Amino acid sequence: MQANRPRRAWESDEAAMFRASLRAFLETEAVPREEAWREQRFVEREFWHKAGELGALCPSIPVEYGGSGGDFTFEAVMVEELGYCGITSFQQNIHGTIVAHYIHQYGSDAQKAAWLPKLATGEWIAAIGMTEPGAGSDLKALRTSARREGDSYVVNGSKIFITNGMLADLLIVACKTDPARGAKGISLLVLETEGAQGFSRGRNLHKIGMHGSDTAELFFEDVRIPAANLLGAENDGFVQMMTQLPQERMGVAIGAQAMAEHAVELTQSYMREREAFGGRLLDLQVPRHMLVDCLRETRVSRAFVDDCITRHNNGELSAADASMAKLHTTEMLGRVMDICVQLHGGYGYMEEYRIARMYADARVQRIYAGASEIMKDIIARTL
Ligand SMILES: Cc1cc2nc3c(=O)[nH]c(=O)nc-3n(C[C@H](O)[C@H](O)[C@H](O)COP(=O)(O)OP(=O)(O)OC[C@H]3O[C@@H](n4cnc5c(N)ncnc54)[C@H](O)[C@@H]3O)c2cc1C
């Protein structure tokens, strides 16, 4: 089901055209496959190639590097449409909204020319490894080390919970290049995974939701990464991550907002059809008030998210406001999803109903890309 949604104030004619072609593509190519992706627990390369042909993998990377040449609103459109289609398996967000932008922002001309076109076509799939078994929220505590030896870095350590990690051909690895300097001793290295000696992937981790998105453990045992694959300057990694995380958080916020809106649409249409006590569920006062609460939550949140999209697109969004958008939308999503499942009754608990799958998929939004508590800390620093 696709509802008619109002055009966003930030949406240019080009972004609207991109949305229309993307929606048609997702409805024909992704929606019918989502079930299979959840079963096999990854999205096959063939789909990545098709998305690349459409220009959907790197929508806001310049054309000279193979991207679609749009601005951040194209990324917003992409994340929204995935949310409205109920697709959580395909993690373009990590690939194109996040990794491609690290490369575009910090890469040399040679690095950009070598890697970005491959990401834009889907020839290569990208991931980023920051989190480790002993360091998630506290990123500066990461222990994966990179020791300079001649014209290479020798990397040792491990990463966990890495989205797209099972398939990644290109992996940004956050490493300690100067362990004594804490946050000031972190660098970002790009590993080309094919044939990389000492690099291995562990399990495709089993999650309570988002079953079609692969999530990996990664291991590095004396892995040699050419020094030429350093992104930007040595020991700049922490600042680079802190600079890019607002865009990652906006991606999560926009997705959570779209998911919540879609949950309300699904629930409203279910309540129109469902009969109870001689009439429609939608006509009973308590259930319809519950739905109104959800509608109110999503509508009010939409105004803030749209404002943040506009400001981020203009380069004016603060890290605190990106954190507030992520905090607010993901917490709101949790409340809305809970009510929407309740309004579906027993059917809401059945996996064959999209609302049940969305409920499970929604839970992690409050945890990854910085947990809600960390978002509050970032906002609190501005007080
Ligand atoms: C499905 C999935 C996909 C992911 N994808 C990626 C990826 O692609 N790349 C990547 O690098 N990482 C990824 N992650 C990791 C994710 O970003 C981390 O799990 C998250 O940042 C939390 O870190 P942690 O799990 O170590 O929890 P911890 O840091 O151990 O925190 C546990 C909980 O303690 C609380 N807490 C921690 N510190 C504080 C504090 N200072 N103040 C108040 N409360 C606090 C929070 O509630 C937090 O949720 C993914 C995780 C999941 C589940």
PDBQT file of the ligand as one rigid body, heavy atoms in Angstrom, charges set to zero:
ROOT
HETATM    1  C1  LIG A 401      21.943  -4.115  13.994  1.00  0.00    +0.000 C 
HETATM    2  C2  LIG A 401      23.147  -3.303  14.345  1.00  0.00    +0.000 A 
HETATM    3  C3  LIG A 401      23.913  -2.730  13.327  1.00  0.00    +0.000 A 
HETATM    4  C4  LIG A 401      25.059  -2.002  13.622  1.00  0.00    +0.000 A 
HETATM    5  N1  LIG A 401      25.853  -1.527  12.607  1.00  0.00    +0.000 NA
HETATM    6  C5  LIG A 401      27.059  -0.981  12.907  1.00  0.00    +0.000 A 
HETATM    7  C6  LIG A 401      27.983  -0.653  11.859  1.00  0.00    +0.000 A 
HETATM    8  O1  LIG A 401      27.701  -0.820  10.670  1.00  0.00    +0.000 OA
HETATM    9  N2  LIG A 401      29.210  -0.165  12.228  1.00  0.00    +0.000 N 
HETATM   10  C7  LIG A 401      29.558   0.036  13.515  1.00  0.00    +0.000 A 
HETATM   11  O2  LIG A 401      30.670   0.461  13.753  1.00  0.00    +0.000 OA
HETATM   12  N3  LIG A 401      28.711  -0.265  14.522  1.00  0.00    +0.000 NA
HETATM   13  C8  LIG A 401      27.476  -0.770  14.254  1.00  0.00    +0.000 A 
HETATM   14  N4  LIG A 401      26.610  -1.102  15.261  1.00  0.00    +0.000 N 
HETATM   15  C9  LIG A 401      27.017  -0.875  16.647  1.00  0.00    +0.000 C 
HETATM   16  C10 LIG A 401      26.213   0.202  17.385  1.00  0.00    +0.000 C 
HETATM   17  O3  LIG A 401      26.516   1.476  16.897  1.00  0.00    +0.000 OA
HETATM   18  C11 LIG A 401      26.509   0.032  18.878  1.00  0.00    +0.000 C 
HETATM   19  O4  LIG A 401      25.888  -1.183  19.286  1.00  0.00    +0.000 OA
HETATM   20  C12 LIG A 401      25.995   1.192  19.704  1.00  0.00    +0.000 C 
HETATM   21  O5  LIG A 401      26.755   2.349  19.446  1.00  0.00    +0.000 OA
HETATM   22  C13 LIG A 401      26.046   0.890  21.215  1.00  0.00    +0.000 C 
HETATM   23  O6  LIG A 401      27.284   0.384  21.579  1.00  0.00    +0.000 OA
HETATM   24  P1  LIG A 401      27.383  -0.969  22.453  1.00  0.00    +0.000 P 
HETATM   25  O7  LIG A 401      26.547  -1.984  21.802  1.00  0.00    +0.000 OA
HETATM   26  O8  LIG A 401      28.798  -1.281  22.707  1.00  0.00    +0.000 OA
HETATM   27  O9  LIG A 401      26.662  -0.584  23.827  1.00  0.00    +0.000 OA
HETATM   28  P2  LIG A 401      27.391   0.045  25.105  1.00  0.00    +0.000 P 
HETATM   29  O10 LIG A 401      28.296   1.143  24.714  1.00  0.00    +0.000 OA
HETATM   30  O11 LIG A 401      27.925  -1.048  25.951  1.00  0.00    +0.000 OA
HETATM   31  O12 LIG A 401      26.158   0.691  25.850  1.00  0.00    +0.000 OA
HETATM   32  C14 LIG A 401      25.098  -0.106  26.408  1.00  0.00    +0.000 C 
HETATM   33  C15 LIG A 401      24.014   0.839  26.858  1.00  0.00    +0.000 C 
HETATM   34  O13 LIG A 401      24.502   1.577  27.977  1.00  0.00    +0.000 OA
HETATM   35  C16 LIG A 401      24.058   2.891  27.941  1.00  0.00    +0.000 C 
HETATM   36  N5  LIG A 401      25.217   3.807  27.975  1.00  0.00    +0.000 N 
HETATM   37  C17 LIG A 401      26.460   3.586  27.474  1.00  0.00    +0.000 A 
HETATM   38  N6  LIG A 401      27.264   4.642  27.692  1.00  0.00    +0.000 NA
HETATM   39  C18 LIG A 401      26.504   5.550  28.329  1.00  0.00    +0.000 A 
HETATM   40  C19 LIG A 401      26.747   6.887  28.838  1.00  0.00    +0.000 A 
HETATM   41  N7  LIG A 401      27.940   7.497  28.719  1.00  0.00    +0.000 N 
HETATM   42  N8  LIG A 401      25.710   7.528  29.426  1.00  0.00    +0.000 NA
HETATM   43  C20 LIG A 401      24.513   6.943  29.565  1.00  0.00    +0.000 A 
HETATM   44  N9  LIG A 401      24.224   5.712  29.121  1.00  0.00    +0.000 NA
HETATM   45  C21 LIG A 401      25.205   5.030  28.514  1.00  0.00    +0.000 A 
HETATM   46  C22 LIG A 401      23.179   3.037  26.705  1.00  0.00    +0.000 C 
HETATM   47  O14 LIG A 401      21.846   2.803  27.025  1.00  0.00    +0.000 OA
HETATM   48  C23 LIG A 401      23.644   1.922  25.831  1.00  0.00    +0.000 C 
HETATM   49  O15 LIG A 401      22.650   1.519  24.912  1.00  0.00    +0.000 OA
HETATM   50  C24 LIG A 401      25.426  -1.801  14.983  1.00  0.00    +0.000 A 
HETATM   51  C25 LIG A 401      24.643  -2.342  16.003  1.00  0.00    +0.000 A 
HETATM   52  C26 LIG A 401      23.521  -3.089  15.702  1.00  0.00    +0.000 A 
HETATM   53  C27 LIG A 401      22.728  -3.695  16.818  1.00  0.00    +0.000 C 
ENDROOT
TORSDOF 0
